[in-house]
Amino acid sequence: MKYVSTRGSAPALDFAGVTLAGLASDSGLYVPEEWPQFSLDEIAAMRGLPYAELAARVMQPFVGDCLSPDRLGELTAKAYGRFAHAAVTPLTQLDERQWLLELFHGPTLAFKDVALQLLGLLFEEFLERENGSLTIVGATSGDTGSAAIDAVAGLDRVEIFMLHPKGRVSDVQRRQMTTVRAPNVHNIAIDGSFDDAQAMVKRIFTDRDVTANHRIGAVNSINWARLMAQVVYYFAAALQLGGPERKPAFSVPTGNFGDIFAGHVAARMGLPVERLIVATNVNDILHRALSAGDYSTGSVTPTAAPSMDIQVSSNFERLLYDVGGRDGAAMAEQMRGFEAERAMRLTNAQREGASALFTSMRADENDMARAMRWACENCAEIVDPHTAIGLHAARASELPPGVPAVTLATAHPAKFPDAVERATGTRPALPTRVGDLFAREEAYAELPGTYEAVRDHILEHAV
Ligand SMILES: *Cc1c(COP(=O)(O)O)cnc(C)c1O
């Protein structure tokens, strides 16, 4: 399997290459040259497989010759063996139509573990082969940082520098990063916003003083291997609900468009899917783009669902490329316009291509709180603020009779106890598997919000 850039001019890479690369050299994102196909019979034959085996079956065509089927199976067994639930991503029924796909049974309580637990193992596998090492530099508004640190802590060939905006991540999120004591883990709190941290990370990737001696890697959802691992649970859920004969709809709390793009990939591979519902909060650039063709940035409004508080949704470029004719030169041109204007219109082909499968819905703080209360009072389920936005969209969407609606439950409610308590009156308890999170000692550097301070810190501490 070969991977090409959405902007058409970076060299094609194999799976090992895209796993270790971040952004393509032409600033595009890597996508498979073509979508692997499963027939309905092949999909039906996946019914009843344990999750790790299903994962290896669905991912094998993307991995190509880079890993043997046996080796891939060993890695998925190891990655998903760390989950607290034997089904890995179990489904919970809410009413005759609504279901929750619980993606938060990994070590750090958010869906990002599903991909990052595997990504850590893939890094190690491919670096060992070339006797190389990787310095990961990332910025987090909460969930990516903790999931990435857990996934790579203690690895020999990887070290990680994770920036978070000081005072702007929840206590649980911060402690999940700063109490991990491994020599290859470096936490940095900066004076500034998430966007400031993100801008610094982008600069690191092109700073010769850093890249001359260190290979810099990425763990955000521009990394293809992360999206690939997320395709699996769409298959798992559909098969549980009567697929491939019966088509479910999926409602996905969306920020960077990684999680829902994986649903698009599953459909492209042949999985029958009725609809993909993009659920946004008031930071609704994706809702405006899909409903009116208007992809224009504004300013970010902080909400109780911080992982969806975005201005620009990086993976949306992958969808626009795929449904808009796969023309790298045209995509590069369109994105240059967007980067200059901070706004663009979708082409007719992009709008029509997206509307075949996607709809979108925007939920404000009231809609979110009402969905949380509905689940609590009618179904005895406590859901987190992100999941509540997805659930609101699933319940408000018009779907044909008999179509099950699956909301992706992206985080455990105990990650956001204040917002959950405000809406439902119940304060969710942390699961015992996170242990004595609030008793453990924290370690992190505090740096001023200047690029030089961060770069010098990385150069001083990177091996
Ligand atoms: C990251 C995250 C999201 C958004 O996922 P994208 O792939 O960026 O669209 C939603 N909910 C939670 C809890 C998250 O951590």
The ligand as an ORCA input file, in Angstrom:
! r2SCAN-3c Opt
* xyz 0 1
  C     -10.143     14.393     20.702
  C     -11.530     14.337     21.224
  C     -12.654     14.621     20.402
  C     -12.514     15.091     18.970
  O     -12.030     14.096     18.124
  P     -11.479     14.474     16.657
  O     -10.875     13.219     16.143
  O     -10.430     15.545     16.901
  O     -12.611     14.980     15.859
  C     -13.923     14.459     20.941
  N     -14.089     14.070     22.222
  C     -13.042     13.809     23.042
  C     -13.300     13.421     24.444
  C     -11.726     13.920     22.580
  O     -10.699     13.664     23.406
*
